[in-house]
Amino acid sequence: MATTTTAIPGPAGLPLLGSMFDLKSDALGTFLKAQRAHGDVVRITAGPPGVRATVYGIFSAEGVQQVLATQAANFRKDNAFYQEVRESFGNGLLTSQDEDYLRQRRLVQPLFTRRRVDSYAEAIAAEVTTLTEEWRTAESSTVDVIDEMTRLALRAVARILFGTDVEAAVEIVERAFPVMGDYVLRRGFSPLNVPRDWPTPGNRRAAAAHEELYAVCDRIIAERRTADGARAAGGEEAEAQDLLTLLAEAESAEDGSFDAGELREQVLVFLLAGHETTATSLGFALHLLALHPEQRKRAHEEVDSVLAGRTPGAADLDALPYLTQVLKEAMRLFPAGPVIGRRAVAATEIGGHTIPAGADVVVAPWVTHRDPAYWEEPERFAPDRFTPEAEASRPRYAWFPFGGGPRACIGQHFSMLESVVALAMILQTYDLEAVDTEVPVTSAITLRATGPARCRIRPRA
């Protein structure tokens, strides 16, 4: 029989403010400590009386499966954070719900088949080649791998989205995304916010970034549609087969097609989710290999043996299992989405406790990926945790860096393709040695490094 919500354990925090300061200073550490001290279902309060927030943490693999998959209908993207993301980035595939989401997913799904995604390998490899050549001629032999992989992933996804228009987009995205991301984060977790149209410095900075980002997307979309329309009128086929062209052409009798505003919202989601998450996984994989010579040697040997100096393609992924294991272990230790929020719309029993309707709920890869019940010595970097035999021995949701259930990330294969190709090409060309042994992180829209992740790079013979 389920217990009442008042019986759900959790940290006491301060008498008037609860865990507000703990969550503000170290949300990931606070959730981890709460799970270790109180179990797999915890209740955390934060804020002064009158505006106090309560969040329920669900940390077991079985509980995560309920929230994301088997009872996903009870847990919606209705919380304050997702509303702020909608207002800043639009109602694209990341934030839309119900029939809007289903329609968008049906229109976009054919663009993310394995065959279609595999065709992007050449564009990814071209961007990696540019990066490694820049390293070769750089004045310093030390690079921050998180920063460098962020730059690489943004250029790769912009190239795949926009084709030849990549330069115009990258410059503005690099400038505007951090401003908008910080703004969304601050408002999404604040108990009180002033209206967005008040002329405060923060509102004005975010509005300027928002306008600049929307303008470049609208301009590229309009120019592309005009050019494609002219070619079609002349009986010619469209030259470009980048993702933007495919999105613009996506159509079905049931769902129609995307109008200009919807198209822009999908583009923004792909830019945001398509570069920050992959950059985090790839950057930390490089840093972890730089810290661990034995695993790095094994990765070098696999790359040299399989590729023998040639550029990898999509067909090589299955022949590079150890690199895939390295990336999965990096995503375990440093999941790009360390905390996933939902709002319960129906009372649901999880782990012997009742989560009430209307409650804010989080599942946290950061916590579940470190649970000793699933991971021996959970802080240790051990890619062999992801051999097929080891994966089969664990519950499905002991590892969920791409979410799960009906809202699982549509770009999973794209992220793994980009990461394996990039990691293989970098390891072909360079050996790495870590300068910074610890990289502090915090939870923003995605996992964010708050300190450098510098590595010394040495060209390989």
N, C-alpha and C positions, 0 to 999 in steps of 0.2 A: 504494500500500500504506500502511495506517495506521501512524503512528509509535507508540511506546510512550508511556504516560502520563508517564514521567519526562522525556520530551523536550518536554512542553508548557511553554512559557515563562511567566514571570511575575516580579513584583517580588521581590527577595531579602528585603527588610525587615530587621529586626534579627536578630542571630544566634540568640537564644533565643526571641524572641516573634514573629518574622515581621512581618506587617503589622497586628498587633493594634491598636496605637495609631492607625495611619492609618485603619483601618476604624472605630474608635470615634469618632475626631474628625471624619472626613469620608468616609463610605462612598462617596457619589456621586462625589466628586473622586478617590478611590482607584481606583474602577472605570474612570473616564474616563482617568486617567493610565496605567493598566495597558493599556488598549486602544491608546492612542496609542503607547506604548513597545514593546508586545509582540505586538500583533495581535488578531485576532478570536476567538481561543481562548486563554484565559490560566488559569493556576493560581495561586491566592493562598492562602498559609497564614497562620494566626493563632493565637496562644496558646502557652503553654509546653509542653515535651515532656510527654507523658502525657495531656494534654487538648487537644492541638493540633487545630484544625479546618482542613480543606482545602475550598476552594470553587472551582469551575470556572466562569469567566465566558464566556458565548457571546454575541458581540456583532454578528456579521454578520446581515443580513436573512435570508440563506439558512439560517444556523444557528438563528436564532430560529424560523423556519418549521418546522425539524425538531423542535425541542423542544416547541413549542406545537401543532403541527398534524400534519405528515405522520408523525412518529414519537412522537406524544403518549403512546401507551401505554407507552413506555419511561421516561417522566418523570412521576412522580406527586407528589401533595401529601402526601408522607410525612415531610417534614423537621420539625425541632423547632419552628420558628416556627408552622407550620400546626397542630401539635398543641396549642400554647398558645392559639391562636385558638379551636380546638374546645372546649377546656376552659373558656374564658371566655365565648364567645358561642354555643356549641352546634354541632351538626353539621348546619348548614343548607346552602343551595345553594353557598355560598362554599367550604366545607371538605369536604363529603361526597364520596365516591368510589364507583366501581363501580356496583352495582345501586341503592344508596341514592341516588346522584346522579342516575342515569337516571330513577328513579321520581319524585324531586322535580322534576326538570326537566320531565318530561311533565305533571305536575300543574300546574306554575306557568306553563308556556309559553303557554297560552291567555290568561292575564292580561296578557301582554306583546306581544300582537299590535299592529300599528301602529294599527289602528282603536281598540282599547281604550286604548292609551297616549294617543292624540290626544284622547280624551275628558277627560283630566286638565288640558288647557290652561287651562280656565277657573279651576280651583282654583289653578294656578300663578300666573296673572295676578292673582288676588285677593290673594295674598300679596305679590306685587311692588308692587301698588298701596298696600298697607299700609306697606311699607317706604319707598317714595318719598314718601309723605305724612308719615311720621315725619321723614325728612330735611328736609322743607320747614319743619317747625316746630322743628327742633333748634337749640340755642343756638350750636353750632359749625358752621362751613361745611367742616370737615375730617372725613373719615371714613376708617377703615381698611377698605379694600374686601375684604380677605380675611376679617376678622372679620364684616363685614356680610353677605357672601355665605354664610358658614357659617351664620349665624343664619337667613338667608332659605331656604337649601336644607333645613335641618333642619325649619323650620316647613312648608315645602311638602311634603316627603315624609311628615311626620307627619300633615298634613291629609289627604293622599291615602290613607295607611294607615288612620287612625283616625277620620276625619271630624270629628264634633263633640267628640271626646275629645282634641283636639290639645293643649290647654294642659297637661293633667296629664302627658302624655308628654314634652313639650318640656323642661319644667323639670328633670325627673329625668335625661333623656338628656344635657342640657348639663352636668350635674354629674357623672354617672357615667361617661360614655364616655371623657373624658380620663384618668381614674384607671385604668380598665381597659385602655385603649390603651397607656399608659406601662408598665403591669405586663406585658402581653403582650410588648411590645417588649424590655423588660429581660430577661425570662426566655427569650424565643425566641432571643436571640443570646448568652446566657451559657453558658460551657462547663459550669458547675456550678450547680445550683439546689437550694435546700432544698425539702422537700415543701410543697405548698400548705397543708396543714392545720397546719403549725407556726405558733405565734402571734407571728410577727414583725410589726413595724409595717406593712411593705409588704403582707404577706399579709392582715392585718386590714383595711387600707384597701380593698384590692381585693375582699375578701369582702363588705364592707359595700356597696360600689358594685354588685357583682354581684347581691346579694340585692335591693337597691332596684330595679334595672333589671328583673330577672326578675319582681318582685312587681307592678310597674305593668303590664307586658305581660300577666301572668296575670290580673290584675283586669279589665283592659279586655276581654280575650278572653272571660272567664267572663260578664261583664255583657252583652256583645254576643250570646253564644250563648243566654243566658237570655231576653233580649228577643226575639231572632229566633225562638226556640222558642215563646214565648208567642204571637207574631203568627201563626206557622204553625199552631198549635193552634186559633186563632180564624179560620183561613181567610184571613188577611191576608198580603200579600207583604211582605218585608223592606223597611224604609224606606231603609236605607243601601245604597249600592253602592260603598262605599269598598273599598280593596284587602283589608283584613282580612276583610270579609264575603265577598268573592270567594274568598280563600284558604280560609276556613272551609267554603265550599260546593264547593271543588274536589274532584272525585271522578271515578273511572273504574272500570269493571269490572276492568281489569287491575291498577290501582295502589291501589284503595281511596281513602282520604282521609287528611288530616292529623289526628293526635290532638292534644290540647292542647299537649303538649310540643313536638311537631314544628312546630305552628303558631307557637308562641313563637319557635322557632329561626329560622324563615323571617322573621318580623317583625324580629328583631334584625339579621339579615343585611341586610334592606332598609333599616333605619334607618342602619346603619353605612355600607354601600356606597353607599346612595342619597343621602346628604347630603355626606359628606366629599369624594367624587370630583368631584361637580358643583360644589361650592363652590370647590374648587381651580381648576378650569378657568375658571369664571366670574370669580372674583376676579382671577386673573392676566390674563385677557382685558381686564378693565377697567383694570388697572394698566398693561398694555402700551399700550392705546389712550391712556391719560392721558399716557404718555411720548412718544407719536408723533403730533403734530398732523396730519400729512398723512393717515395712515390713519384717524384719528379723524374728520376732516372727511368722508372718503369714506363711513365708516360712518353718520354723521349724515345724509348726503345720501340714502343708500339707504333708511334708515328713514323719513325724511320723504317721499320719493317714493312708496314702496310703501304706507305705512300712512296718511299724511295725517292723523295725529293720533288714529286709532282704535286700540283695543286689539288686539294681534296674537292670532291663533289658530293652531292646527295647520296650517290650510290655507295659511298665509303662509310656511311654512318654505322652500318651493322658490323663493319670490319674494325671499328675502333671502340670496342666495348669498354676498355679501361678509361678512356677519355670521358665516355658517357657516365661511368661510375664516379669519376672525379667531379663532374659537374653536378650530379645528383647529391653527392655528399656536401658540396659547397652550398647547394640549395637547402640541404637539411640544416646546416649550421647557420647559414645566413639567408633565410627565405626572403625573397624580394617583397612579398606581402606578409609581414610578420604577424599582423593582427587583422582579422576579417570581422566586420561588424554586421549585425542583422537586428531587426526588431521583431519580437514575437507578436503574432496577431491572434494566436490561440494558446491557451494554457497547454503546456506540453510536459510530460514526465520524462526526465532525463537523469539517469544514474540514481534513481530513488528519490529525486526531488522534483517538485513542480515549479517550472518556470512560468510565471504568470503572463497572461496576455498583456501586451503593451510594454513589456520589459525590453530594455536594450541588452543584447547578447553579443559576446565576442567568442570566437574560436581563434586560437593563436598557434600557427605553425611554430613560432618561436618557442613556445612552451611544449607542445606535443612532440616536436622534433628532438626535445631534450629529456624526454621522460625515460628514466631508467627501466621502466617496465617494458619498453620496446627497444631501447638502445643501450647496450653495455658501454660503460665509460662514455657517456653522451657528448662530452666536450672534446673528445679525441677525434682527429681527422683520420678516417678509415674508409677509403673508397670501396673496399671489399664488402662493406655492408650492403652494396647494391649489385652483387651477383644475382643472377636469376633465382638461385636456390634461397639466398638470404631474403630477397624481396617476397618470395612466396610464403615464407614462414611468418611474416608480420601481418597484422590487420591492415586492411586497405587504407585506412585513414590515419595510420601512424606517420605517414609522409604525404603532405598535400600542398606543395608549393604553388600549384596551379588551381587551388580551390578544388571543387568537385561537384558532382551532381549536375542538375540541369543548367547551372550557371558556371560550369567549369570553363576555364580560359580557352577561347577558340583558337588562340595562337600558340598552343603548347608545342606543336611540331615545328612551327616557325622558330620559336625560341631555341629549341634544342638543335635544330639545323644550324642556325647562326652561331650558336655557342660552340658546337663541336668543330665546325669549319674554322672559326676564328682561333680556337684554342690549338687546333692541329697546326695551323699555319704559323702561329706565333712560336710554338714549340719547335717547329722545323727550323726556325731562323735564329732563335735566341735561347740562351740559358738565363735563368733568373735566380737572384738571391735576395731575400727579404732584408730591407733596411729597418722597417717598422715591424716589430714582432706582434704588437697589439693594435687593432684598429677599432676605436670606439664607434658605436653606432647608436642611432635613435630611430624611433618609428615616426615617419612622416606619412605622406600618401603612400610611399613605398619605403623600404629600409634605406636609411641614409647614413653614410659614413660621416662622422663628425671630426675625424682626424685623418691624417695622410695614410696612404697604403703604398709607401714607396718601395720600389725594387730596383736593384742594380741589374742591368741587362748587358749580356755579353754575346756578341754574334757567334754562332756556332760555325764550325768549319763546314 
